[in-house]
């Protein structure tokens, strides 16, 4: 655990684990039942993420863009920007990524995959979805927030 201002303790939450959990919880928003391809999360590891991209492998073997987050630092804009592409959208994923990006200073690099910045997410099992929900609730609590809901699409 480490201390943050106001005397609150923050356990170490791993960047790759929370990003993977956000995608798992949004799986049914992002992947149509006829699609079986994995989702791939790409980011630059470090204290602040300049960008994050999520892509899906199509049946034709092509990776298509699902969404992209670009830091204001990278674009020299005043704010960060998350955009969905190719007909994809998930309000739950957008909300979780916003919280993650706002609190990324409290996240640590992966202990399992240090400095890789690459995560492949396969169709989650019910157990993986429950674990992702627990991870997200834990992270929100560490940030002093309440994770009041798991996107309904992630529960089915």
N, C-alpha and C positions, 0 to 999 in steps of 0.2 A: 504494500500500500504506500501511497505517497500523499503528502499534504498539499492542499490547494488553499487559496485565500479563504478566509472566514472559518478556518479551522476544520473544514470538512476533509475526510479522508477519501481518496479515490483509489480503489483497487486497480491494478493494471488490466485494462481491457485491450485486447489485441485488435489492431486495425483489420487484418484479414478476416478474423472471426466475425466481427460485427458487420463488415460488408457482405460476407457470405450469408449471414443471418438475414440481412435485409432482402437479399435476392431470394432466399428460400421462402421467406414469408410472403413475398410478392409473386411467387412462381406462377400461380394460376392466373394472375393478371397479365403476365408477360408471355406465357407459353400456351399455345392452343393445344387441346388434347391430341390433335393429329400430328403435332410436332414432338419429336423425341430428342432433338439435338440439345446438347448442353449449352449453358450460358457461360460466358467468359468475362471476368472482371479484370480490367487492366488499369493500373495506376502506378504512379511513381512513389515508392516508399520514402518516407521522411517525415519531418515535423509537420509540414503543411503540404497538402496535396494540390499540385497545380492543375491536375486534371484526373478524371476517372472516366473510363468508357466501359459499357456493358454491351456485349455482342452475343448473337445467337448463331449457332451452326445450323444452316438450312439443310434440307434433304439433298440439295445439289452440291453439298460440300463447301458452301461459301459462308463466310462470317458476315452477318449484316448487323448494322448498328441498332441497338435498342435505345440507348440513351447515353448522354454525355454530360458530364459536369466539368465546367471550366472555371477556374478560380479567377477572381477579379485581379489578383496579382499577375496572372499570366496575360490577361487581356488589357491590363491597366484600366479596367473599369472599376467603378465604385463598389460593385457587388459581384456575387458569384452567380453562375447561370447553369441551370439544369434544363436540358432539352431532350425530348423524346423524339425518335425518328421512326420512319417506315411503318407508321400506324400503331406503334406500341405506346402504351400509357399505363401508369399505375400511380394513383394518388397516394397509396400507402407507401410505395417505394420512394416517391418524391418527398414525402413527409419524413421518412426515416433517414434518407440521405441528407436532408437539410439539417436534422439534428446531429448526425454524425459529423458533417462538415463544420458546424458551429462549435463542436466540442473536440475536434481532432487533436488539439494540443494535449488532451488527456489520454490519448490512445498511444499504444506502444506497437513497435514492429512485431511481426510474428516471431515466435520462438521456434516454430516448426519449419517455416519457410522464410528465413530472414532475408530481407532485402530483395525479394523476387518481384513483387508488384503484379503477380499474375495468379488468378484463382479461377479454377474451372468448377462450375456447379452443375451437377447432374440432377435429374429429377429426384426430388427429396422423398424419403419415406415419411410415414407419419411420425416416427420417432425423431427423425432429423428436423421435422417441422416443429415439434414440441421443444426440442433442444434449442432451436433458433429463437423461438419465442421466449424461452427462459434467458437466453443470452441477451436478447434485446431489452427485456424487462430489467435485467441486472445492470446493463449499461445505462439505461435511462435513469435508474435509481442512483447510480454513481454520479450522474450529471445533475442530480437534484430535480429530476423530472419524473412524471408518471407516464408509464406506457400503458395507457388506459385501454387500448384495443390492439389486437392483432388483426391486420387486414383480413376480412372475412374470407377472401380468396385463398389465404394461406392456411386455412383450417380444414378445408374440405378433403 
